[in-house]
Amino acid sequence: MSDLIRKDPRKDWILRNRLHPLHEQVAAEMNGPAAEVRGPSGLIRRNPHAVGFIGPNGIKRIDRLGGSAAAAAGAKREQKEEQLPIIAIDAPQAYVAVVVDMPNGELSAHDKDVLGQARALADAAEDTAVLAVVFGPVKAALGTEANPDHPLGLAGVDRVVVFDSEAYQGFAPEQQLEAMLAVERTLEPAQWLFPDTHLSGNDRALRLAARLGERPIMHAWQIKNGKVTSRGGSELTDITRELASARILALASECAMPVDEARYEARVIASPAVPDVLTRIKDAGAVAVDPNQISLGEAEFILSAGNGIHDWDQFHEAARVLGATEGASRVAVDDGFMPRFRQVGATGTWVTARVYIAVGISGAVQHLQGIGSCEKVIAINTDAGCDMVKRADLSVIGDSQEILAALMAKVQADGAADGDEGKHDVA
Ligand SMILES: Cc1cc2nc3c(=O)[nH]c(=O)nc-3n(C[C@H](O)[C@H](O)[C@H](O)COP(=O)(O)OP(=O)(O)OC[C@H]3O[C@@H](n4cnc5c(N)ncnc54)[C@H](O)[C@@H]3O)c2cc1C
């Protein structure tokens, strides 16, 4: 028999289509043995020979973007999630407290990094649990018993205290500080960790430190060998301090890897009694801003246009209706449809949006480099096999014009039903 690798277009198509009933079977057939297996000790073991997948031209490819390019990887990840062991700490003797931001009731990527760091600190000590302190309602309901499949359980949380009455919602630093002091009095956390974010973690960490009369470590980006390294001197120098010298730390994103090898109980414990405080700060609500006045690098929600946009007026209208900041691929910029400062990618802006919608963008490597830190990527494209679809968390296959029209109609209908036309919470 010849050694030639022959293409089977049907199998290629099934391999690209994660929803096909034969997808897993074909993926296992074409991609060979599993790249990761859980050994008898519970540790994940990697088989370096099994990393990657055979592309349609018979050449082995490695998906370095960690997206879903190798469809089989997605299937294996799902399998891995199902098998994650549950780790329980029955009677914690100490706590590492993390005051999570949870914008819109969901953990942010930054929250997960800080919880990953808290997990490392808790695991290094005996009988120490990670305690999540949450202000405001949690989107996914928490049961009264253990919640290992809740996002908090998957992120490494053993115990949860929720302060969800109206007094804690929005920007309520005085009441929130009082709640943190109640936790401090009752549970005496060994460490307090915060995501170093404006108006949330950073502000809370400073207020708690000031009230307790302790010197915090702010802008910390690494904790290693009992030492904390943080940015100081207008972000120009690094400062290293002993971990033991500070109990309150505000951590930068990517300070640690998020937890992904086990599930934890995320058991809700009774929140301590908090005295009412006479608040002098009133949250007047968010001020409406034009999303296009927000710089691309700071935008949380981006609608980005590529060569697959054929009706530019409709694209601008869609961005307005969705309340998104506009971005573009280099082709859209080079062709004069979008200004240069809107370009996303290696030679444009590196964006960190929570939601990035790529409309008619093929996913060239230079573009993908610029969206590496985005939390959720949604692709709208006619080509189900393009690299953007492989990178995306969710893809809509079809004509951009039709999909944007349907999306706008849906948002407007939802807005009209809420009596709030034109405003839409994408998160
Ligand atoms: C040195 C260098 C630096 C670069 N830097 C950048 C950079 O910073 N940023 C950047 O973006 N690019 C950059 N590029 C260019 C990059 O290589 C690609 O050429 C570019 O990103 C492609 O843009 P695109 O995806 O919009 O266009 P195309 O590659 O033409 O893709 C268009 C996509 O639209 C889809 N489509 C077509 N019609 C429709 C429709 N009706 N509905 C829905 N989908 C449709 C197609 O299937 C296709 O996937 C750089 C290139 C070089 C050489």
Ligand as a Chemical Component Dictionary entry (heavy atoms), coordinates in Angstrom:
data_LIG
# 
_chem_comp.id                   LIG 
_chem_comp.type                 NON-POLYMER 
_chem_comp.pdbx_formal_charge   0 
_chem_comp.three_letter_code    LIG 
# 
loop_
_chem_comp_atom.comp_id 
_chem_comp_atom.atom_id 
_chem_comp_atom.alt_atom_id 
_chem_comp_atom.type_symbol 
_chem_comp_atom.charge 
_chem_comp_atom.model_Cartn_x 
_chem_comp_atom.model_Cartn_y 
_chem_comp_atom.model_Cartn_z 
_chem_comp_atom.pdbx_ordinal 
LIG C1  C1  C 0 3.575   42.450 9.500  1  
LIG C2  C2  C 0 2.080   42.298 9.504  2  
LIG C3  C3  C 0 1.369   42.808 10.556 3  
LIG C4  C4  C 0 -0.007  42.664 10.585 4  
LIG N1  N1  N 0 -0.698  43.159 11.651 5  
LIG C5  C5  C 0 -2.038  43.006 11.698 6  
LIG C6  C6  C 0 -2.790  43.487 12.803 7  
LIG O1  O1  O 0 -2.262  44.094 13.733 8  
LIG N2  N2  N 0 -4.122  43.283 12.805 9  
LIG C7  C7  C 0 -4.766  42.631 11.789 10 
LIG O2  O2  O 0 -5.994  42.479 11.854 11 
LIG N3  N3  N 0 -4.067  42.183 10.737 12 
LIG C8  C8  C 0 -2.735  42.351 10.659 13 
LIG N4  N4  N 0 -2.063  41.909 9.568  14 
LIG C9  C9  C 0 -2.831  41.405 8.421  15 
LIG C10 C10 C 0 -3.281  39.979 8.611  16 
LIG O3  O3  O 0 -2.245  39.119 8.193  17 
LIG C11 C11 C 0 -4.545  39.689 7.776  18 
LIG O4  O4  O 0 -4.284  40.012 6.436  19 
LIG C12 C12 C 0 -5.749  40.456 8.228  20 
LIG O5  O5  O 0 -5.934  40.338 9.621  21 
LIG C13 C13 C 0 -6.977  39.913 7.511  22 
LIG O6  O6  O 0 -8.083  40.702 7.793  23 
LIG P1  P1  P 0 -9.551  40.133 7.664  24 
LIG O7  O7  O 0 -9.672  38.918 8.488  25 
LIG O8  O8  O 0 -10.499 41.246 7.939  26 
LIG O9  O9  O 0 -9.677  39.804 6.103  27 
LIG P2  P2  P 0 -9.702  38.426 5.331  28 
LIG O10 O10 O 0 -8.529  37.621 5.631  29 
LIG O11 O11 O 0 -9.989  38.781 3.924  30 
LIG O12 O12 O 0 -10.960 37.661 5.947  31 
LIG C14 C14 C 0 -12.293 38.032 5.730  32 
LIG C15 C15 C 0 -13.165 37.043 6.485  33 
LIG O13 O13 O 0 -14.516 37.436 6.334  34 
LIG C16 C16 C 0 -15.300 36.289 6.031  35 
LIG N5  N5  N 0 -16.434 36.761 5.259  36 
LIG C17 C17 C 0 -16.485 37.149 3.963  37 
LIG N6  N6  N 0 -17.735 37.552 3.632  38 
LIG C18 C18 C 0 -18.481 37.402 4.756  39 
LIG C19 C19 C 0 -19.836 37.677 5.058  40 
LIG N7  N7  N 0 -20.667 38.171 4.146  41 
LIG N8  N8  N 0 -20.276 37.420 6.308  42 
LIG C20 C20 C 0 -19.443 36.924 7.265  43 
LIG N9  N9  N 0 -18.144 36.650 7.016  44 
LIG C21 C21 C 0 -17.667 36.905 5.785  45 
LIG C22 C22 C 0 -14.392 35.374 5.273  46 
LIG O14 O14 O 0 -14.824 34.038 5.424  47 
LIG C23 C23 C 0 -13.058 35.602 5.967  48 
LIG O15 O15 O 0 -12.912 34.744 7.047  49 
LIG C24 C24 C 0 -0.684  42.021 9.528  50 
LIG C25 C25 C 0 0.059   41.504 8.467  51 
LIG C26 C26 C 0 1.410   41.643 8.451  52 
LIG C27 C27 C 0 2.174   41.060 7.315  53 
# 
loop_
_chem_comp_bond.comp_id 
_chem_comp_bond.atom_id_1 
_chem_comp_bond.atom_id_2 
_chem_comp_bond.value_order 
_chem_comp_bond.pdbx_ordinal 
LIG C1  C2  SING 1  
LIG C2  C3  SING 2  
LIG C2  C26 DOUB 3  
LIG C3  C4  DOUB 4  
LIG C4  N1  SING 5  
LIG C4  C24 SING 6  
LIG N1  C5  DOUB 7  
LIG C5  C6  SING 8  
LIG C5  C8  SING 9  
LIG C6  O1  DOUB 10 
LIG C6  N2  SING 11 
LIG N2  C7  SING 12 
LIG C7  O2  DOUB 13 
LIG C7  N3  SING 14 
LIG N3  C8  DOUB 15 
LIG C8  N4  SING 16 
LIG N4  C9  SING 17 
LIG N4  C24 SING 18 
LIG C9  C10 SING 19 
LIG C10 O3  SING 20 
LIG C10 C11 SING 21 
LIG C11 O4  SING 22 
LIG C11 C12 SING 23 
LIG C12 O5  SING 24 
LIG C12 C13 SING 25 
LIG C13 O6  SING 26 
LIG O6  P1  SING 27 
LIG P1  O7  DOUB 28 
LIG P1  O8  SING 29 
LIG P1  O9  SING 30 
LIG O9  P2  SING 31 
LIG P2  O10 DOUB 32 
LIG P2  O11 SING 33 
LIG P2  O12 SING 34 
LIG O12 C14 SING 35 
LIG C14 C15 SING 36 
LIG C15 O13 SING 37 
LIG C15 C23 SING 38 
LIG O13 C16 SING 39 
LIG C16 N5  SING 40 
LIG C16 C22 SING 41 
LIG N5  C17 SING 42 
LIG N5  C21 SING 43 
LIG C17 N6  DOUB 44 
LIG N6  C18 SING 45 
LIG C18 C19 SING 46 
LIG C18 C21 DOUB 47 
LIG C19 N7  SING 48 
LIG C19 N8  DOUB 49 
LIG N8  C20 SING 50 
LIG C20 N9  DOUB 51 
LIG N9  C21 SING 52 
LIG C22 O14 SING 53 
LIG C22 C23 SING 54 
LIG C23 O15 SING 55 
LIG C24 C25 DOUB 56 
LIG C25 C26 SING 57 
LIG C26 C27 SING 58 
# 
